[in-house]
Amino acid sequence: MDVRKDLNVLVGANIKREREKAGFTQDQFSELLGIGSKSLSSIERGVVGVSLATLLRVCDILHISANVLLYEQTRENDVDNILLQLRRLRAEQFEIASDVMTNLFKAFSLEK
């Protein structure tokens, strides 16, 4: 395989992994990206490369750095993953999660 094909396969697999982590189907995600689901499938399989414009939209929608897709850099720890999940919540969902976490931290501090 040549370098370009290897890069297409790597980036496509990383997009698929991050899309699935976010809980999007191909149809849902392709609609958000403004591309067809067949185009997204081809990108994820590495059959075609992703345009820079689409790459930026992927990063924006998934709230991730392009480094995660280009260099396969994984998140340093679970805190980053939790932060990512919190960023994806709607305002009312975030308030509920915040209340739960505040109470959880209070309970942990009582255990000492």
C-alpha positions in Angstrom: 0.0 0.0 0.0 1.1 3.5 -0.6 1.4 6.2 2.0 -1.8 8.0 0.8 -3.9 4.8 1.0 -2.5 4.0 4.5 -3.4 7.5 5.7 -6.9 7.2 4.2 -7.4 3.9 6.0 -6.1 5.3 9.3 -8.1 8.5 9.2 -11.2 6.7 8.1 -11.0 4.1 10.9 -10.4 6.9 13.4 -13.5 8.8 12.2 -15.5 5.6 12.5 -14.2 4.9 16.0 -15.0 8.5 17.2 -18.4 8.5 15.5 -19.4 5.3 17.2 -18.1 6.6 20.6 -20.4 9.5 20.1 -23.3 7.2 19.4 -24.0 8.3 15.9 -25.1 6.0 13.1 -23.6 6.5 9.7 -26.9 8.0 8.5 -27.2 10.4 11.4 -23.5 11.5 11.1 -23.5 11.9 7.3 -26.6 14.1 7.6 -24.8 16.3 10.2 -21.8 16.4 7.9 -23.8 17.3 4.8 -22.6 14.3 2.8 -24.2 11.1 1.7 -24.1 8.0 3.8 -22.3 6.1 1.0 -19.6 8.9 1.0 -19.2 8.5 4.7 -18.9 4.8 4.4 -16.2 5.2 1.7 -14.3 7.6 3.9 -14.5 5.3 7.0 -13.3 2.3 5.0 -10.4 4.4 3.6 -11.6 3.9 0.0 -11.4 7.7 -0.5 -9.7 10.4 1.4 -11.6 13.0 3.5 -11.5 16.6 2.4 -10.2 19.2 4.7 -13.6 20.9 4.9 -15.2 17.6 5.9 -12.4 16.8 8.4 -13.0 20.1 10.1 -16.8 19.4 10.3 -16.1 16.0 11.8 -13.9 17.6 14.5 -16.4 20.3 15.2 -19.4 17.9 15.5 -17.5 15.4 17.6 -15.7 18.0 19.7 -12.3 16.5 19.0 -8.9 17.6 17.8 -7.8 16.7 14.3 -4.8 15.1 16.0 -7.1 12.3 17.3 -8.0 11.5 13.7 -4.7 12.2 11.9 -2.2 10.8 14.4 -4.4 8.3 16.2 -3.7 10.1 19.5 -5.9 8.7 22.1 -7.2 10.6 25.0 -4.8 10.8 27.9 -7.2 9.5 30.5 -10.9 9.0 31.2 -11.2 12.6 32.4 -10.9 13.7 28.8 -13.6 11.2 27.7 -15.9 12.4 30.5 -15.4 16.0 29.4 -16.2 15.1 25.8 -19.4 13.4 26.9 -20.4 16.5 29.0 -19.8 18.8 26.1 -22.3 16.8 24.0 -25.1 17.3 26.4 -28.0 19.7 26.0 -28.2 22.5 28.6 -30.9 20.7 30.7 -29.0 17.4 30.5 -25.8 19.1 31.6 -27.5 20.6 34.7 -28.7 17.1 35.7 -25.2 15.7 35.2 -23.7 18.5 37.2 -26.1 18.0 40.1 -25.3 14.3 40.1 -21.6 14.8 40.1 -21.7 17.5 42.8 -23.7 15.2 45.0 -21.3 12.3 44.2 -18.3 14.4 45.2 -20.0 15.5 48.4 -20.6 11.8 49.2 -17.0 11.0 48.5 -15.8 13.7 50.8 -18.0 12.4 53.6 -16.3 9.0 53.4 -13.0 10.3 54.8 
